[in-house]
Amino acid sequence: MQSTQNIVTIKSILRGFELTSGLRINFHKSYIGVLGIGRDEFIMFSIALNCRQMSIPFKYLGITVGDNSRNTKFWDEVAKIKNKLSKWKDKSLSFVGRLYLIKFVLFVVPLFYLIFVQCPIISKQQHY
């Protein structure tokens, strides 16, 4: 019952946004995704909000949400960002600018990932 009240509240907030901003939300293009509730409630929520149903896992800002973060393949997205950065950095930035940008991105991207997931524990064999 609490979940139903939350959906009604969300719908009211979005309607209030429409009225105050003059912008209109296109619910037919919007998606809803849920974690931890039954399929019947999910269908009811999508009907109440007049939205499509989103499957889990999904991508949000380049990060896969709802996937197994303990899998090392999950972290390949960080490498993809590094590859994209290397394509244009040589043309448009000075050496100092490139160095600063690379350090910043390589520092911030893993932190951004850690907001959503737990890192896997990777054990290394110790050699003496």
Secondary structure, 3 states (H helix, E strand, C coil): CHHHHHHHHHHHHHHHHHHHHCCCCCHHHCEECCCCCCHHHHHHHHHHHCCEECCCCEEECCEEECCCCCCHHHHHHHHHHHHHHHHHHHHHCCHHHHHHHHHHHHHHHHHHHHHHCCCCCCCCCCCC
